[in-house]
């Protein structure tokens, strides 16, 4: 799903956008709330690439680190939105969904890295289904598709 969206944005921005996906195979079958990654990538395009005349890059990373699924969207830009168009509601809702589905050990952080780089990082704990709050979540709360979020 995210790959399709990024391909569409590549047509729109042409040479102004550079896209890289670094997805570990072992993360492909892992469940991710629907549209979670899509929200982060759309924010990267809207508030990062779209605000820069020269464009920039988006790097999507999916890895298992320290017993958790780490999803990162790194993009050109700054957290501070000059025109004030962002209310932060999408990120707040995403954080709330993560907590509801996976419990307190799930998180979403947004931070600036090297100059003009923003990272949105989601951490989802890896647990056996019986141990996870996700096992109690309604079926619609998790992506249950044969097509991974990155396809």
C-alpha positions in Angstrom: 0.0 0.0 0.0 2.8 2.5 0.9 4.7 1.6 -2.1 1.8 2.4 -4.3 1.4 5.8 -2.6 5.1 6.6 -3.0 5.0 5.6 -6.6 2.2 8.1 -7.2 4.0 10.8 -5.3 7.1 10.1 -7.4 5.1 10.8 -10.5 3.8 14.0 -8.9 7.2 15.3 -7.7 9.4 13.8 -10.4 13.0 14.6 -9.7 12.2 16.5 -6.5 11.6 13.3 -4.5 14.0 10.5 -3.8 12.5 7.4 -2.2 14.2 4.5 -0.5 12.6 1.5 1.3 14.7 -0.7 3.6 12.3 -3.4 4.8 13.7 -6.5 6.5 11.9 -9.7 5.3 11.2 -10.8 8.8 9.0 -7.8 9.3 6.7 -8.4 6.4 4.3 -10.8 8.1 4.1 -8.6 11.3 0.7 -6.9 12.0 0.6 -3.1 11.8 -2.5 -1.0 12.4 -4.2 -0.1 9.1 -2.9 3.1 7.5 -0.3 3.7 10.3 2.6 3.7 8.0 0.6 5.5 5.3 -0.1 8.4 7.8 3.6 8.8 8.5 4.6 8.7 4.9 1.8 11.2 3.9 3.1 13.6 6.7 6.6 13.2 5.3 5.4 14.2 1.8 3.1 17.0 3.0 5.2 18.7 5.6 8.7 17.7 4.4 9.0 17.3 0.6 6.0 19.4 -0.3 7.2 22.5 1.5 10.7 22.5 -0.1 11.2 23.9 -3.6 14.1 21.6 -4.0 12.2 18.6 -2.7 14.0 16.0 -0.7 14.0 12.3 0.3 11.9 9.8 2.1 13.5 6.7 3.6 11.2 4.0 5.0 12.8 1.5 7.3 11.3 -1.6 8.9 13.5 -3.7 11.3 13.3 -5.9 14.4 15.5 -4.4 17.1 15.6 -5.1 20.8 12.6 -7.3 20.7 10.4 -4.8 18.9 9.2 -3.9 15.5 10.7 -0.5 14.6 9.2 1.4 11.7 10.9 4.6 10.7 10.0 7.2 8.2 13.0 9.6 7.7 12.5 12.6 5.4 13.9 16.0 4.5 12.5 18.8 6.5 12.0 20.3 9.9 9.5 19.6 12.6 8.6 23.3 13.0 5.9 24.0 10.5 6.3 27.6 9.3 2.7 28.1 8.1 1.1 26.5 11.1 -1.0 24.2 8.9 -0.4 21.1 11.1 -2.5 20.5 14.2 -0.6 17.3 15.2 -3.9 15.5 15.4 -2.9 12.7 13.0 0.2 11.9 15.1 -1.8 12.1 18.4 -4.4 9.8 17.0 -1.7 7.4 15.9 -0.1 7.4 19.3 -3.4 6.8 20.9 -4.1 3.8 18.6 -0.8 2.3 19.3 -1.3 2.5 23.1 -4.8 1.1 22.8 -3.8 -1.9 20.6 -0.3 -2.7 21.9 -0.2 -1.2 25.4 2.3 1.2 27.1 5.4 -0.3 25.5 4.3 0.8 22.0 5.4 4.3 21.0 5.6 7.0 18.3 8.4 9.6 18.4 9.0 12.5 16.1 12.4 14.1 16.2 14.9 16.0 14.2 18.1 14.4 13.2 21.0 15.8 11.2 20.2 19.2 9.8 16.9 19.3 7.8 16.0 15.7 8.6 12.9 14.5 10.5 12.3 11.0 11.8 9.0 9.5 12.8 9.7 6.2 14.6 7.1 3.7 15.7 8.0 0.9 18.1 5.6 -2.1 18.4 6.6 -4.7 21.0 7.0 -8.3 19.7 5.0 -10.6 22.0 3.4 -13.9 21.7 -0.3 -13.3 20.8 -1.5 -14.6 24.2 0.7 -12.0 25.9 -0.2 -9.0 23.8 -2.9 -6.4 24.2 -3.2 -6.8 20.4 -4.8 -10.2 20.9 -7.7 -8.4 22.6 -8.0 -5.8 20.0 -10.9 -5.9 17.6 -10.1 -7.5 14.3 -10.4 -4.2 12.4 -7.7 -2.7 14.7 -4.9 -4.6 12.9 -4.0 -5.0 9.3 -5.1 -8.5 8.5 -4.4 -8.6 4.8 -2.3 -10.9 2.7 -0.6 -7.8 1.3 1.9 -6.3 3.7 1.9 -2.6 4.5 5.0 -2.1 2.3 3.6 -3.8 -0.8 
